[in-house]
Amino acid sequence: MLISSSMRRVWIGVSLSVAVLSLYPAWSGYTSWWMPGIALAVFGVFALEPLILTWEVRKRGEELQITDEGVLRKLARGDSEYVRWSELREVSIVVTQGVNLGEEYFFVLAGTGTSGVLVGQRLAVKHDLLSHLGKLPGFDHRAITAAMASSVNQRVVLWRARPLEGEAVVIPLPRVQGETGRPRLR
């Protein structure tokens, strides 16, 4: 990104210099107007490129697709996030009360490995995400209202999958290791 930005600045500087230096000979009639015209066109393209790209990104917006296989969120910049229902491990809500963001809450759908989706309030309401999440066994609807009533920023787990076979579960022991390395009772 840094390299392309600096190259864009070089092209802007070179094209503007050529346009300025070739403007006087064209004005006085020694040369044609082609050189300053082409140089100004190149300058305009490179100068307006960031504005055109951000307009295209804003025009596209975000998309959310909820299917029988999983949830796909396509971001405006072209990236995407995806999680399969079979790989879904945890659903939580992140509440951002009082923070100056465009959204008040986000749903975090965390899957195995690197799969997961972050769904904002507007997309969740638009695509009725809660009706799909409500089909999960043991989904806690009451935790949503409790989280929304809170006046602090927090993350509340709404649903957690059962541990997979072979998945490690940490069980705290009531024993403390002694200095010899053998467990001793308190």
C-alpha positions as CSV (number, residue, x, y, z in Angstrom):
1,M,0.0,0.0,0.0
2,L,2.8,2.4,0.9
3,I,4.6,1.6,-2.4
4,S,1.5,2.2,-4.6
5,S,0.8,5.4,-2.7
6,S,4.3,6.8,-3.2
7,M,4.2,5.7,-6.9
8,R,0.9,7.5,-7.4
9,R,2.5,10.6,-5.9
10,V,5.4,10.3,-8.3
11,W,3.1,10.0,-11.3
12,I,1.1,13.0,-10.1
13,G,4.3,15.1,-9.7
14,V,5.7,14.0,-13.1
15,S,2.5,14.6,-15.0
16,L,1.9,18.0,-13.3
17,S,5.4,19.0,-14.1
18,V,5.1,18.0,-17.8
19,A,1.8,19.9,-18.0
20,V,3.2,23.1,-16.5
21,L,6.4,23.0,-18.5
22,S,4.6,22.3,-21.8
23,L,1.9,24.9,-21.2
24,Y,3.9,27.9,-22.2
25,P,5.1,26.5,-25.6
26,A,1.6,25.5,-26.4
27,W,0.2,28.9,-25.4
28,S,2.7,30.8,-27.5
29,G,2.1,28.5,-30.5
30,Y,5.4,26.8,-30.8
31,T,4.0,23.3,-30.1
32,S,0.6,21.6,-30.1
33,W,-1.8,21.3,-27.1
34,W,-1.5,17.5,-27.1
35,M,1.3,17.4,-24.6
36,P,-0.2,19.5,-21.8
37,G,-3.6,17.9,-22.5
38,I,-2.4,14.4,-22.0
39,A,-0.3,15.4,-19.0
40,L,-3.3,17.0,-17.3
41,A,-5.5,14.0,-18.1
42,V,-2.9,11.7,-16.5
43,F,-2.7,14.1,-13.5
44,G,-6.5,14.0,-13.1
45,V,-6.7,10.2,-13.2
46,F,-4.1,9.8,-10.5
47,A,-5.4,12.6,-8.4
48,L,-9.0,11.4,-8.5
49,E,-8.3,7.7,-8.1
50,P,-8.7,7.4,-4.3
51,L,-12.0,9.3,-4.5
52,I,-13.3,7.0,-7.2
53,L,-12.3,3.9,-5.4
54,T,-13.9,4.9,-2.0
55,W,-17.1,5.8,-3.9
56,E,-17.2,2.3,-5.4
57,V,-16.6,0.7,-2.0
58,R,-19.4,2.8,-0.4
59,K,-21.7,2.0,-3.2
60,R,-21.3,-1.7,-2.9
61,G,-21.8,-2.0,0.9
62,E,-21.9,-5.1,3.0
63,E,-23.9,-8.2,2.2
64,L,-25.0,-11.1,4.5
65,Q,-26.1,-14.5,3.2
66,I,-27.6,-17.0,5.6
67,T,-28.1,-20.5,4.2
68,D,-28.6,-24.0,5.4
69,E,-24.8,-24.5,5.3
70,G,-23.7,-21.4,7.2
71,V,-23.3,-17.6,7.3
72,L,-21.3,-15.5,4.8
73,R,-20.6,-11.8,5.2
74,K,-19.1,-10.0,2.2
75,L,-17.3,-6.9,3.1
76,A,-17.4,-3.7,1.0
77,R,-13.7,-3.9,0.2
78,G,-14.1,-7.3,-1.3
79,D,-13.1,-9.6,1.6
80,S,-15.4,-12.1,3.1
81,E,-16.0,-13.9,6.4
82,Y,-17.7,-17.3,6.6
83,V,-18.6,-19.9,9.2
84,R,-20.4,-23.2,8.7
85,W,-23.2,-24.2,11.1
86,S,-21.5,-27.5,11.7
87,E,-18.2,-25.7,12.7
88,L,-19.9,-23.0,14.9
89,R,-18.5,-23.2,18.4
90,E,-19.8,-20.0,20.1
91,V,-22.3,-17.2,19.6
92,S,-21.9,-14.0,21.6
93,I,-23.0,-10.4,21.5
94,V,-20.7,-7.5,22.0
95,V,-22.5,-4.4,23.4
96,T,-20.9,-1.0,22.8
97,Q,-23.1,1.4,24.9
98,G,-22.0,5.0,24.8
99,V,-19.3,4.5,22.2
100,N,-19.6,6.7,19.2
101,L,-19.9,3.8,16.6
102,G,-22.5,3.3,13.9
103,E,-23.7,0.2,15.7
104,E,-24.8,-0.5,19.3
105,Y,-24.1,-4.2,19.2
106,F,-22.4,-6.9,17.2
107,F,-23.0,-10.6,17.0
108,V,-19.8,-12.7,17.0
109,L,-20.2,-16.2,15.4
110,A,-17.0,-18.0,16.2
111,G,-16.2,-21.3,14.4
112,T,-13.3,-23.8,14.5
113,G,-9.9,-22.6,13.4
114,T,-10.0,-19.2,11.7
115,S,-13.7,-19.3,10.6
116,G,-16.0,-16.7,12.1
117,V,-18.3,-13.9,11.2
118,L,-18.9,-10.5,12.9
119,V,-22.4,-9.2,12.1
120,G,-23.4,-5.6,13.0
121,Q,-26.7,-4.5,14.3
122,R,-28.1,-3.3,11.0
123,L,-27.2,-6.4,9.0
124,A,-28.6,-8.7,11.8
125,V,-31.9,-6.9,11.8
126,K,-32.1,-6.6,8.0
127,H,-31.5,-10.4,7.5
128,D,-33.3,-11.6,10.7
129,L,-30.2,-13.3,12.1
130,L,-31.9,-13.9,15.5
131,S,-34.5,-16.2,14.0
132,H,-31.7,-18.4,12.6
133,L,-29.7,-18.3,15.8
134,G,-32.8,-19.2,17.8
135,K,-32.8,-22.6,16.2
136,L,-29.5,-23.5,18.0
137,P,-30.2,-25.9,20.9
138,G,-29.9,-24.0,24.2
139,F,-29.7,-20.5,22.6
140,D,-30.3,-17.9,25.4
141,H,-32.6,-15.2,24.2
142,R,-32.9,-13.7,27.7
143,A,-29.1,-12.9,27.7
144,I,-29.7,-10.5,24.8
145,T,-32.1,-8.3,26.7
146,A,-29.9,-8.4,29.8
147,A,-26.9,-7.3,27.7
148,M,-28.9,-4.5,26.0
149,A,-30.1,-3.2,29.4
150,S,-26.5,-2.9,30.6
151,S,-24.9,0.5,30.7
152,V,-21.3,-0.8,30.2
153,N,-19.5,-2.3,27.2
154,Q,-19.5,-6.0,27.5
155,R,-19.4,-9.4,25.7
156,V,-22.1,-11.9,26.6
157,V,-22.0,-15.5,25.4
158,L,-25.4,-16.5,24.0
159,W,-24.7,-20.1,23.0
160,R,-21.8,-22.5,23.2
161,A,-21.4,-25.8,21.4
162,R,-20.7,-29.0,23.3
163,P,-17.0,-29.9,23.3
164,L,-16.0,-32.0,20.3
165,E,-14.7,-35.5,20.8
166,G,-11.0,-35.2,21.6
167,E,-11.2,-31.5,22.5
168,A,-9.5,-30.6,25.8
169,V,-11.6,-29.4,28.7
170,V,-9.8,-27.8,31.7
171,I,-11.2,-29.0,35.0
172,P,-9.9,-27.2,38.0
173,L,-8.6,-29.5,40.7
174,P,-9.0,-28.8,44.4
175,R,-5.3,-29.7,45.0
176,V,-2.3,-27.5,45.0
177,Q,1.1,-28.8,43.8
178,G,3.7,-29.1,46.5
179,E,7.3,-28.2,46.2
180,T,8.2,-31.8,45.4
181,G,5.9,-31.8,42.4
182,R,3.4,-34.2,44.0
183,P,-0.2,-33.0,44.6
184,R,-1.1,-32.3,48.2
185,L,-4.4,-31.5,49.8
186,R,-5.1,-28.1,51.2
